[in-house]
C-alpha cells in the first residue's frame, strides 16, 4: 500500500509508441480501494486525446500493420505473453492494489488468464480456417480482412483479464487498437502499454484515459474507429449502441447479469454449497457472471441453507496481500454506497439477513477502505428489485422452488440472460434446463469453468454478440468472398446458387 502523504504516480496516455502528455492539464485521482488513499492520477481525457489516438492507430494500420503476415502477428502475441508471464508478480500486485481484490486471486486468476488469452489467440490465428466452395469451373473462397482501428472499452472488475481478452484477437486479425481502461483501474493497462512498446510497432496499440462520458463517448463516435468492443453495465452499453449505430460500426456488448444458481435435491449438497458461495462472492461479487440468485429445491432448503450460511460466515476479509484473505474491498466508496442502498432496500422488501451486510471493523491502514461483509438474504419476493436487478457486490438472495418448472420460471424471470449454473445428478434434467434456460452460457455442477474456444456472451439485456474462439476472430475481421472463374468454355457467367 502507498504510504500516507507519498507523491502520486502520474499515468499518461500511450500514443504512437510512447507515453505522452495529455492535451489538457486536467486530472483524476485513482484510489486504492483497500485503504481509500490515492496512489496515482490520470488525465481526465478529452476529445483531442482520443482524436490523436485514433488517427495514430489509423496511420499505423495503413502504413503496414494491416498487411503483416498472420504468422508474424501470432509470434508477436506469443512474445507479449512471455513478457507478461515473466513480470506476472509485478502485474498481480498492481492489479490487487488497483481493484482491492486479494493478491492471491490476481496471482491465480487475473494474470494467468491474461497470459492465456494472448497465447490462445496466437494459436487460434495459426489454426484458423476459412471456407472454400468449388463448382464447375468456378472457385469461391473466403478471406478475412482486418477492420482497421478498433476501440476496446474495458471495466474495472477484471482489468487486465478483460483487456487482453479483447486485445489478443483484435491484434491477431491485423487491427490496430485504441484502448480505454476504466478510470478506477488504469494500472495494469499502463504496465501493459509499456510492455507492448518493446514488441509492437508504434501506433498499433494506443491507450487513452478518462471518463466514459467524455473520453469513452468520443472514442465510440470517432470516425476512424471501425468497431467497438465494450464490457460494462447495461445502461452504458445502451448508450454505446446509440452512439455507434449511426456510423454502422461493428459492435460487441458484454453487459450485466443477474444469474441464477439452481440447486436440486439430488445434487451433492456440500459441493453445491461450495460452488454457490464461490459463484456468489468471488471478487467481492463484482463479476458479471456471479450467481447472485440461489434457487434451491424446497425439500433440501434447510440443510442447504445451513451449509451455505456456514461457508459464507467463514469467508475472511482482510489485507489483500495476506494469502489467507478470501474477500477484498469493493472498488470505490461510491460503489459501496450503491450496494448498501440495495441492502436497505432488501429490508424494505421483506428480506431477512441470514448473515453479513455490515461494514466490518478493519485495522489501520485498512480502516479507510471500502469494506463490506458478504450478505445472504432470504424471504425476498421473486419479483422484488433486489432479486431482479444487478447489484454487482457481495449480496446473494436465497429462493426455494417446488419443482423443475418453477425453478425454470424463477431463473428466466429477469431481464438478464448471461449465464446460469445447475447442480444436479440427473443428466436428462441437465440437458432440459441447458436447452430452456434463457442464458448464453450454462454450467452443470460447476461455475466459471471456461474453455476459450467456446462462445461467451448473453441474451436479453446481457449483451449483443459473442466473444471467444472463432467468434472473436470473426468479430474483429470482415469476411470477403472471392469468386474466380478458372476455365473457359461453356461455363455460364452466373450460376444459380443452391441452397439459397
Secondary structure, DSSP 4 states (H G I P E B T S, - for coil): -PPTTPPPEEE-EEETTEEE--SS--EEEEEETTTTEEEEEEE---HHHHHHHHHHHHHHHHTTGGGS-HHHHHHHHHHHHHHHHHTHHHHHHHHHHHH---HHHIIIIIHHHHHHHHHHHHHHHHT----EEEETTEEEEEEEEE-SEEEEE--STTHHHHHHHHHHHHHHTT-EEEEE--TT--HHHHHHHHHHHTTSPTTSEEE--S-IIIIIHHHHH-TT--EEEEES-HHHHHHHHHHHHTTT-EEEEE-----EEEE-TTS-HHHHHHHHHHHHHGGGG-STT---EEEEEGGGHHHHHHHHHHHHHHPPB--TTSTT--B---S-HHHHHHHHHHHHHHHHTT-EEEE--SPPP--TTGGGS-----EEEE---TTSHHHHS---SSEEEEEEESSHHHHHHHHH-SSEESEEEEE-S-HHHHHHHHHHS--SEEEES-SS---TTS-B--EETTEES-BSHHHHHHHTEEEEEEEEE---SS--SS---S--
